[in-house]
Amino acid sequence: MKALGKGSIASIVKIGLDVLWIILWIAAFAVGAAALTYMIVSAMAAAGILPDAVFEEGQIKVADGQIQIVSDEGGAMDWRVLVPALLVGCVAVAGSLAVVWRLKRLFCSFTAGEPFAPENARHLRAIWIILVAVEIARYATMLLFGIIIVAAGVPEGVDLEVNIDLSAWFLILVIIVLAEVFREGARLHEEQKLTI
């Protein structure tokens, strides 16, 4: 099977990216709905509109005007965990949507048999910039979580771990190199078209 053009591996990957695009939009709406619901219910709980026993039958409880998610083991996650988790979800979904959109554009040109189209280098450059932004946002969220923990205390049942994912930074470096390779390939391709 050929790598580029119609009926190629690139066209199969493009179909997979189209499916992933739809799944990511569903995830974006789910994360947005969860964040909006959390904000509304939190505001209602803080204002005393929701009584403490409103969700007693399920795993979501309101206690002392705060929402908690209670696990089967009896531990509870409150706003100190839920707010950073929602932020991480928003950043991850938004970053994934941006990267997949750029990959879709990239694989459209691969399927058309034009791997060295000038916009491909721009798509790869945008992908590595998005990945850097997502990693920085992840570190900022960890910092925010740390500040919340210092100010409000460690929630019960939460283990604190800080990790730096070197594989993500390695991937970013690889994409930077590929972006420059595609930029140079596009330049050579344009020069070749002018000489013929």
Buried (B, 14 or more C-beta within 10 A) or exposed (E): EEEBBEEBBBBEBBEEBEEBBEEBEEBBEEBBEBBEEBEEBBEBBBEEEBEBEBBEEEEEBBBEBBBBBBEEEEEBBBBBBBBBBBBBBBBBBBBBBBBBBBBBBBBBBBBBEBBBBBBBBBBBBBBBBBBBBBBEBBEEBBEEBEEBBEEEEEBEEBEEEEEEEEEEEEBBEEBBEBBEEBBEBBEEBEEEEEEE
